[in-house]
Amino acid sequence: VQAHMEGMTRLVHKMGRTEAKFQLMTLLGHTKIMTGNLFGGSQNTITRGGLKNFLRANNKKWLDKNIIKDLNGNYRLKFEDGKPVKTKQDLYKWITEKGIVESFIANELNVNGTLNQVKGVARRNLQDFITDISKKLSRDPDLSDSTILDIAKKYRVDKLMESSAAWFMQTSERKLRRDAFLTHSIEYMEHMGKYGLELSLNDPAVFEAGIRGVEATQYLYHSSFRPGYMRTSLGKVLSRFKLFVFNSVRIRKEMLRKASYYGYKTGTKEFDKFKTDYAINMFVMALGGVFAY
């Protein structure tokens, strides 16, 4: 009986690792998953930061005039080496240099239950992998999924990445975090009135608003953010992509609670967020009725 139980346990663990590998390969290799990821993450950002600010965050001309340059046409932001941020691509590099994307990756690698248990040489390889991709992302924020997987193979940690179905390797995840940071930073500036755009992304309050926006709208997927039953090998298989759903329900429940607290009063920030989210969800349901697949 004992041998049978041990055999079944090994089988479940093997099934879990195989399923994780399959999910990672399909995750990185299919545009449909990237599209769905961008849609859901952008929906959260638009709900909290507003469609106008989301469009501004992706508008090259607007960013150049209001974020990259000040009212006198001078460059506002500088890299750590003192060079000015001049283009939208430079701005993305600046965001990466500030750790918005890197901290998410490092946190995922260091807290993920599967990766955190690695010891010895494999652990050193994992740390070298983190250091290398952090440097490369600072030079090229849009580093492709396949390139990151190649770097993982170079440091012999690709098997670890496969077993953890690493979400952070997706280009779309990094874009979502940049968009969320910029959208919420701009939303904070706008909230300060007509002089708000005189503020810089470097201002601590603006930067903090951007960070909080990322934390609120873009989810973490490692084991410490999962309910207990979802941390087991079988639990991960049954709920691989359910965690997004649970987080999605949680954020909407919170918006509903806050709107209710203020009496669903028109004009309040809480009601506007709830109204925007409700409208988007109705639109998504309509699309689901037309395009069922």
DOZA-911388 format. One record per atom (N, C-alpha, C): residue number from 0; y, x, z. Coordinates in steps of 0.2 Angstrom, whole numbers. Layout:
N
    k     yy     xx     zz
  NUM      Y      X      Z
...
***
This chain:
293
    k     yy     xx     zz
    0     -6      4      0
    0      0      0      0
    0      6      4      0
    1      6     10      4
    1     12     14      5
    1     13     18     -2
    2      8     20     -5
    2      8     23    -12
    2     11     19    -17
    3      9     12    -17
    3     11      7    -21
    3     19      6    -20
    4     21      6    -14
    4     28      4    -13
    4     32     10    -15
    5     30     16    -14
    5     33     22    -16
    5     34     23    -24
    6     28     21    -27
    6     28     20    -35
    6     33     15    -37
    7     33      9    -34
    7     38      4    -36
    7     45      7    -35
    8     46     10    -30
    8     53     12    -28
    8     55     17    -34
    9     51     22    -35
    9     53     27    -41
    9     54     24    -47
   10     50     18    -49
   10     51     15    -55
   10     58     11    -55
   11     60      8    -50
   11     66      5    -50
   11     72     10    -50
   12     71     16    -47
   12     76     21    -48
   12     77     24    -55
   13     71     25    -58
   13     71     27    -65
   13     74     22    -70
   14     72     15    -68
   14     75     10    -73
   14     82     10    -72
   15     85     11    -66
   15     92     11    -65
   15     95     17    -68
   16     92     23    -68
   16     95     28    -72
   16     95     27    -79
   17     90     24    -82
   17     89     23    -89
   17     94     18    -91
   18     95     13    -87
   18    100      7    -89
   18    107     10    -89
   19    109     15    -84
   19    115     18    -83
   19    117     22    -90
   20    112     26    -92
   20    113     30    -98
   20    114     25   -104
   21    110     20   -105
   21    111     15   -110
   21    118     12   -110
   22    120     10   -104
   22    127      7   -103
   22    132     12   -105
   23    132     19   -103
   23    137     24   -105
   23    137     25   -112
   24    131     25   -115
   24    131     27   -123
   24    135     21   -126
   25    133     15   -124
   25    136      9   -128
   25    143      8   -126
   26    145     10   -120
   26    152     10   -117
   26    157     14   -122
   27    154     20   -123
   27    158     25   -126
   27    158     24   -134
   28    153     21   -136
   28    151     21   -143
   28    153     14   -147
   29    155      9   -143
   29    157      3   -147
   29    164      0   -146
   30    167     -1   -151
   30    174     -3   -151
   30    175    -10   -148
   31    170    -14   -148
   31    170    -21   -145
   31    172    -20   -137
   32    168    -15   -134
   32    169    -14   -127
   32    176    -12   -125
   33    178     -7   -129
   33    185     -5   -128
   33    190    -10   -129
   34    189    -14   -134
   34    194    -20   -135
   34    194    -25   -129
   35    188    -26   -127
   35    188    -31   -121
   35    191    -28   -115
   36    190    -21   -114
   36    193    -18   -109
   36    200    -18   -109
   37    203    -16   -115
   37    210    -16   -116
   37    213    -23   -115
   38    210    -28   -117
   38    212    -35   -116
   38    213    -37   -109
   39    207    -36   -105
   39    207    -38    -98
   39    212    -34    -94
   40    212    -27    -95
   40    217    -23    -91
   40    224    -25    -93
   41    226    -26    -99
   41    232    -27   -101
   41    235    -34    -99
   42    230    -39    -98
   42    232    -45    -96
   42    234    -45    -89
   43    231    -41    -85
   43    233    -40    -78
   43    240    -37    -77
   44    241    -32    -81
   44    247    -28    -81
   44    253    -33    -83
   45    252    -37    -89
   45    257    -42    -91
   45    258    -47    -86
   46    253    -50    -82
   46    254    -55    -77
   46    258    -52    -71
   47    258    -46    -69
   47    261    -43    -64
   47    268    -40    -66
   48    268    -37    -72
   48    274    -34    -74
   48    278    -37    -79
   49    276    -42    -82
   49    279    -46    -87
   49    278    -44    -94
   50    277    -48    -99
   50    276    -46   -106
   50    282    -42   -109
   51    288    -44   -107
   51    294    -40   -109
   51    293    -33   -107
   52    291    -31   -101
   52    291    -24    -99
   52    285    -21   -101
   53    280    -25   -103
   53    274    -22   -106
   53    275    -19   -113
   54    279    -24   -117
   54    281    -22   -123
   54    286    -16   -123
   55    290    -16   -118
   55    295    -10   -118
   55    291     -4   -117
   56    286     -4   -112
   56    282      2   -111
   56    278      5   -117
   57    277      1   -122
   57    274      3   -128
   57    279      4   -134
   58    285      3   -133
   58    290      3   -138
   58    293     10   -138
   59    292     14   -143
   59    294     21   -144
   59    302     21   -143
   60    305     17   -147
   60    313     17   -147
   60    316     16   -140
   61    313     10   -137
   61    316      8   -131
   61    314     14   -125
   62    308     17   -125
   62    307     22   -121
   62    312     28   -122
   63    313     30   -128
   63    317     35   -129
   63    324     34   -127
   64    327     28   -128
   64    334     26   -126
   64    335     25   -118
   65    330     23   -115
   65    331     20   -108
   65    327     24   -103
   66    321     27   -105
   66    317     31   -100
   66    317     39   -101
   67    316     41   -107
   67    316     48   -109
   67    324     51   -108
   68    329     47   -111
   68    335     49   -110
   68    339     45   -106
   69    345     47   -103
   69    349     43    -99
   69    355     40   -103
   70    360     37   -100
   70    365     33   -104
   70    369     38   -108
   71    369     44   -106
   71    373     49   -110
   71    369     53   -115
   72    363     51   -116
   72    359     54   -121
   72    356     60   -119
   73    356     62   -112
   73    353     68   -109
   73    346     66   -107
   74    341     71   -108
   74    334     70   -106
   74    334     70    -98
   75    330     65    -96
   75    330     64    -89
   75    324     68    -85
   76    319     68    -89
   76    313     71    -85
   76    311     78    -88
   77    308     82    -83
   77    306     88    -85
   77    299     90    -83
   78    295     94    -86
   78    288     96    -84
   78    289    101    -79
   79    284    103    -76
   79    284    108    -70
   79    286    115    -72
   80    285    116    -79
   80    288    123    -81
   80    295    122    -83
   81    299    117    -82
   81    306    116    -83
   81    308    113    -90
   82    303    113    -95
   82    304    110   -101
   82    305    103   -101
   83    310    100   -105
   83    312     93   -105
   83    306     89   -109
   84    306     82   -106
   84    302     77   -110
   84    306     74   -115
   85    304     75   -121
   85    308     73   -127
   85    305     67   -131
   86    298     66   -131
   86    295     61   -135
   86    290     57   -131
   87    288     51   -134
   87    283     47   -131
   87    277     51   -129
   88    275     55   -133
   88    269     59   -132
   88    270     64   -126
   89    276     67   -126
   89    278     71   -120
   89    278     67   -113
   90    280     60   -114
   90    280     56   -108
   90    273     55   -105
   91    269     54   -110
   91    262     53   -108
   91    259     59   -105
   92    261     65   -107
   92    259     71   -104
   92    262     72    -97
   93    268     70    -96
   93    272     70    -90
   93    268     66    -85
   94    266     60    -87
   94    262     55    -83
   94    256     58    -80
   95    252     61    -85
   95    246     65    -83
   95    247     71    -79
   96    253     74    -80
   96    254     80    -76
   96    256     78    -69
   97    259     72    -68
   97    260     69    -61
   97    254     67    -58
   98    248     67    -61
   98    242     65    -58
   98    240     58    -58
   99    244     54    -62
   99    242     46    -63
   99    235     46    -65
  100    233     49    -70
  100    226     49    -74
  100    222     53    -70
  101    224     59    -68
  101    219     64    -65
  101    217     62    -59
  102    221     59    -54
  102    219     57    -48
  102    214     52    -48
  103    214     47    -53
  103    209     42    -54
  103    203     45    -56
  104    203     50    -61
  104    197     54    -63
  104    194     57    -57
  105    198     61    -53
  105    195     65    -48
  105    192     61    -42
  106    196     55    -41
  106    194     51    -36
  106    187     48    -38
  107    186     46    -44
  107    180     43    -46
  107    174     48    -46
  108    176     54    -47
  108    170     59    -47
  108    169     61    -40
  109    174     61    -35
  109    172     63    -29
  109    170     58    -24
  110    171     52    -26
  110    169     46    -21
  110    163     43    -24
  111    162     43    -31
  111    156     40    -34
  111    149     42    -30
  112    145     37    -28
  112    140     39    -24
  112    135     43    -27
  113    133     42    -34
  113    129     47    -37
  113    131     54    -38
  114    138     54    -39
  114    140     61    -40
  114    142     65    -34
  115    144     61    -29
  115    145     64    -22
  115    139     67    -19
  116    133     65    -21
  116    127     68    -17
  116    125     75    -21
  117    128     77    -26
  117    127     83    -30
  117    128     89    -25
  118    124     94    -25
  118    125    100    -21
  118    124    106    -25
  119    125    112    -22
  119    124    118    -25
  119    127    120    -32
  120    124    123    -37
  120    126    125    -43
  120    129    119    -47
  121    125    113    -47
  121    127    107    -50
  121    134    105    -48
  122    135    105    -41
  122    142    103    -38
  122    147    108    -41
  123    146    114    -41
  123    151    119    -44
  123    153    117    -51
  124    147    116    -55
  124    148    114    -62
  124    153    108    -63
  125    151    103    -58
  125    155     97    -58
  125    163     98    -57
  126    164    102    -52
  126    171    104    -50
  126    174    107    -56
  127    171    112    -59
  127    173    115    -65
  127    175    111    -71
  128    170    106    -72
  128    171    100    -77
  128    178     96    -75
  129    179     95    -69
  129    185     91    -67
  129    191     95    -69
  130    191    102    -67
  130    197    106    -68
  130    198    107    -76
  131    193    107    -80
  131    194    108    -87
  131    197    102    -90
  132    194     96    -89
  132    196     90    -92
  132    203     88    -90
  133    205     90    -83
  133    212     89    -81
  133    217     93    -85
  134    215     99    -86
  134    219    104    -90
  134    220    101    -97
  135    214     99   -100
  135    215     97   -107
  135    218     90   -108
  136    218     86   -103
  136    221     79   -103
  136    229     80   -102
  137    231     85    -98
  137    238     87    -98
  137    241     89   -104
  138    237     92   -109
  138    239     94   -115
  138    238     88   -120
  139    233     84   -120
  139    231     79   -124
  139    229     73   -120
  140    234     68   -118
  140    232     62   -114
  140    227     58   -118
  141    227     58   -124
  141    222     53   -128
  141    216     57   -130
  142    214     62   -126
  142    207     65   -127
  142    202     60   -128
  143    198     61   -134
  143    193     56   -136
  143    187     56   -131
  144    183     50   -131
  144    177     50   -126
  144    172     55   -128
  145    171     56   -135
  145    166     60   -137
  145    168     68   -135
  146    174     69   -135
  146    176     76   -133
  146    175     77   -126
  147    176     72   -121
  147    175     73   -114
  147    167     73   -113
  148    163     70   -117
  148    156     70   -116
  148    154     77   -118
  149    157     80   -124
  149    155     87   -126
  149    157     92   -120
  150    162     91   -117
  150    164     95   -111
  150    159     95   -105
  151    157     89   -104
  151    152     87    -99
  151    145     91   -101
  152    143     91   -107
  152    138     95   -109
  152    139    102   -108
  153    145    105   -110
  153    146    112   -109
  153    145    114   -102
  154    147    110    -97
  154    146    112    -90
  154    139    109    -87
  155    135    106    -91
  155    128    104    -90
  155    129     98    -84
  156    134     94    -85
  156    134     88    -81
  156    134     82    -84
  157    132     82    -91
  157    131     76    -95
  157    126     71    -92
  158    121     74    -89
  158    116     69    -86
  158    118     66    -80
  159    123     69    -76
  159    126     66    -71
  159    130     60    -73
  160    134     62    -78
  160    139     57    -81
  160    135     50    -84
  161    129     52    -87
  161    125     46    -89
  161    122     42    -84
  162    120     45    -78
  162    117     42    -73
  162    122     37    -69
  163    129     39    -69
  163    134     35    -66
  163    137     30    -70
  164    136     30    -77
  164    139     26    -82
  164    147     26    -81
  165    149     33    -82
  165    156     34    -80
  165    161     31    -84
  166    165     26    -81
  166    170     22    -84
  166    176     26    -86
  167    177     31    -82
  167    183     35    -82
  167    184     39    -89
  168    178     40    -92
  168    177     44    -98
  168    180     40   -104
  169    182     33   -103
  169    184     29   -109
  169    192     31   -110
  170    193     31   -116
  170    200     32   -118
  170    204     26   -116
  171    202     20   -117
  171    205     14   -115
  171    207     14   -107
  172    203     17   -103
  172    204     17    -96
  172    210     21    -94
  173    211     26    -98
  173    217     31    -97
  173    223     27   -100
  174    223     24   -105
  174    228     20   -108
  174    231     15   -104
  175    226     11   -101
  175    227      5    -96
  175    231      8    -90
  176    230     14    -88
  176    233     16    -82
  176    240     19    -83
  177    241     22    -89
  177    248     24    -91
  177    252     17    -93
  178    249     12    -96
  178    253      6    -97
  178    255      3    -91
  179    250      2    -86
  179    252     -1    -80
  179    257      3    -76
  180    257     10    -76
  180    262     13    -72
  180    269     12    -75
  181    269     13    -82
  181    276     12    -85
  181    279      5    -84
  182    274      0    -85
  182    276     -7    -85
  182    279     -9    -78
  183    276     -7    -73
  183    278     -8    -66
  183    284     -4    -64
  184    284      2    -67
  184    291      6    -65
  184    297      3    -68
  185    296      0    -75
  185    301     -3    -78
  185    303    -10    -75
  186    298    -13    -73
  186    299    -20    -69
  186    303    -19    -63
  187    302    -13    -59
  187    305    -11    -53
  187    313    -10    -55
  188    314     -6    -60
  188    321     -4    -62
  188    324    -11    -64
  189    321    -15    -68
  189    324    -22    -70
  189    326    -26    -63
  190    322    -26    -58
  190    323    -29    -52
  190    329    -27    -49
  191    331    -21    -50
  191    337    -18    -46
  191    344    -20    -50
  192    343    -24    -55
  192    349    -27    -58
  192    352    -23    -64
  193    358    -24    -66
  193    361    -21    -72
  193    361    -13    -71
  194    361    -10    -65
  194    361     -3    -65
  194    354      0    -64
  195    349     -4    -64
  195    342     -2    -63
  195    340      3    -68
  196    342      3    -74
  196    340      7    -79
  196    343     14    -79
  197    348     15    -74
  197    351     21    -73
  197    346     26    -68
  198    341     22    -65
  198    336     26    -61
  198    331     29    -66
  199    328     34    -63
  199    323     38    -67
  199    316     37    -64
  200    311     38    -69
  200    304     38    -66
  200    303     43    -61
  201    307     48    -60
  201    306     53    -55
  201    308     51    -48
  202    312     45    -48
  202    315     42    -41
  202    309     40    -37
  203    308     42    -31
  203    302     40    -27
  203    300     33    -27
  204    306     29    -26
  204    304     21    -26
  204    301     19    -33
  205    304     21    -38
  205    302     19    -45
  205    295     22    -46
  206    293     28    -44
  206    287     31    -45
  206    282     27    -41
  207    284     26    -35
  207    279     22    -30
  207    277     15    -33
  208    282     12    -36
  208    281      5    -39
  208    276      6    -44
  209    277     11    -48
  209    272     12    -54
  209    265     13    -51
  210    264     17    -46
  210    258     19    -43
  210    255     12    -40
  211    259      8    -37
  211    256      2    -34
  211    254     -3    -39
  212    257     -3    -45
  212    255     -7    -50
  212    249     -5    -53
  213    247      1    -54
  213    241      4    -56
  213    235      2    -51
  214    236      3    -45
  214    231      1    -40
  214    230     -7    -40
  215    235    -11    -41
  215    234    -18    -41
  215    231    -21    -47
  216    232    -18    -53
  216    229    -21    -59
  216    223    -17    -62
  217    222    -11    -61
  217    217     -7    -64
  217    212     -6    -59
  218    206     -8    -60
  218    201     -7    -54
  218    197     -1    -54
  219    194      1    -48
  219    190      6    -47
  219    182      4    -47
  220    178      8    -50
  220    171      5    -51
  220    166      9    -47
  221    168     14    -43
  221    163     18    -39
  221    160     14    -33
  222    155     17    -30
  222    151     13    -25
  222    155     11    -19
  223    160     15    -17
  223    164     13    -11
  223    168      6    -12
  224    168      4    -18
  224    172     -2    -20
  224    167     -8    -21
  225    161     -7    -20
  225    156    -12    -22
  225    153    -15    -15
  226    151    -21    -15
  226    148    -24    -10
  226    141    -21     -9
  227    138    -21     -3
  227    132    -17     -1
  227    126    -18     -6
  228    125    -24     -8
  228    119    -25    -12
  228    120    -22    -19
  229    126    -21    -21
  229    128    -19    -28
  229    127    -11    -28
  230    126     -8    -22
  230    126     -1    -22
  230    119      2    -23
  231    114     -2    -23
  231    107     -1    -23
  231    105      0    -31
  232    100      4    -32
  232     98      5    -39
  232     97     -2    -43
  233     94     -6    -40
  233     93    -13    -44
  233     99    -17    -44
  234    103    -16    -39
  234    109    -20    -38
  234    114    -18    -44
  235    114    -11    -45
  235    119     -8    -50
  235    117    -11    -57
  236    110    -12    -58
  236    107    -14    -65
  236    110    -21    -66
  237    109    -25    -60
  237    110    -33    -61
  237    118    -34    -61
  238    122    -29    -59
  238    129    -31    -58
  238    133    -25    -61
  239    131    -22    -66
  239    134    -16    -69
  239    142    -18    -71
  240    142    -24    -74
  240    149    -26    -77
  240    152    -32    -73
  241    148    -34    -68
  241    151    -39    -64
  241    156    -37    -59
  242    157    -31    -57
  242    162    -29    -53
  242    169    -30    -55
  243    170    -30    -62
  243    176    -32    -65
  243    178    -39    -64
  244    172    -43    -64
  244    173    -50    -63
  244    175    -52    -56
  245    172    -49    -51
  245    174    -50    -44
  245    181    -48    -43
  246    183    -42    -46
  246    190    -40    -45
  246    195    -45    -48
  247    193    -47    -54
  247    197    -52    -58
  247    198    -58    -54
  248    193    -61    -51
  248    193    -67    -47
  248    198    -65    -40
  249    197    -59    -37
  249    201    -58    -31
  249    208    -57    -33
  250    210    -54    -38
  250    217    -54    -40
  250    220    -61    -41
  251    217    -65    -44
  251    219    -72    -46
  251    220    -76    -39
  252    215    -75    -35
  252    215    -79    -29
  252    221    -76    -25
  253    223    -70    -25
  253    228    -67    -21
  253    235    -70    -24
  254    235    -71    -31
  254    241    -74    -34
  254    242    -81    -32
  255    236    -85    -32
  255    236    -92    -30
  255    239    -93    -23
  256    236    -88    -18
  256    238    -89    -11
  256    245    -88    -10
  257    248    -83    -14
  257    255    -81    -13
  257    260    -87    -16
  258    258    -89    -22
  258    262    -95    -25
  258    261   -101    -20
  259    256   -102    -17
  259    255   -108    -12
  259    259   -107     -6
  260    260   -100     -4
  260    264    -99      2
  260    271   -100      1
  261    273    -99     -5
  261    280   -101     -6
  261    281   -107     -9
  262    276   -112     -9
  262    277   -119    -11
  262    277   -120    -18
  263    275   -115    -22
  263    275   -116    -29
  263    282   -117    -32
  264    287   -114    -29
  264    294   -115    -30
  264    296   -111    -37
  265    298   -115    -41
  265    301   -112    -48
  265    306   -106    -46
  266    305   -101    -50
  266    310    -95    -49
  266    308    -90    -44
  267    303    -91    -40
  267    301    -86    -35
  267    296    -81    -40
  268    296    -75    -38
  268    292    -70    -41
  268    285    -72    -41
  269    282    -74    -35
  269    275    -76    -34
  269    273    -82    -39
  270    278    -87    -39
  270    276    -92    -44
  270    276    -90    -51
  271    281    -86    -53
  271    281    -83    -60
  271    275    -80    -62
  272    272    -76    -57
  272    266    -72    -59
  272    260    -77    -59
  273    260    -82    -55
  273    254    -87    -55
  273    255    -91    -62
  274    261    -93    -64
  274    262    -96    -70
  274    260    -92    -76
  275    262    -86    -76
  275    260    -82    -82
  275    252    -81    -82
  276    249    -80    -77
  276    242    -79    -77
  276    238    -85    -79
  277    241    -91    -76
  277    238    -97    -78
  277    238    -98    -86
  278    244    -97    -88
  278    245    -98    -96
  278    240    -94   -100
  279    240    -87    -98
  279    235    -83   -101
  279    228    -85   -101
  280    226    -87    -95
  280    219    -89    -94
  280    218    -95    -98
  281    222   -100    -99
  281    221   -106   -103
  281    221   -104   -110
  282    225    -99   -112
  282    224    -96   -119
  282    217    -93   -120
  283    215    -89   -116
  283    208    -86   -116
  283    203    -91   -117
  284    203    -96   -113
  284    198   -102   -113
  284    198   -105   -120
  285    204   -106   -122
  285    205   -109   -129
  285    201   -105   -134
  286    203    -98   -134
  286    200    -93   -138
  286    192    -94   -138
  287    190    -94   -131
  287    183    -94   -130
  287    179   -100   -133
  288    183   -106   -133
  288    180   -112   -136
  288    180   -112   -144
  289    184   -108   -147
  289    184   -107   -154
  289    179   -102   -156
  290    179    -96   -153
  290    175    -90   -154
  290    170    -89   -148
  291    165    -93   -148
  291    161    -93   -142
  291    157    -86   -141
  292    155    -83   -147
  292    152    -76   -146
  292    156    -71   -142
***
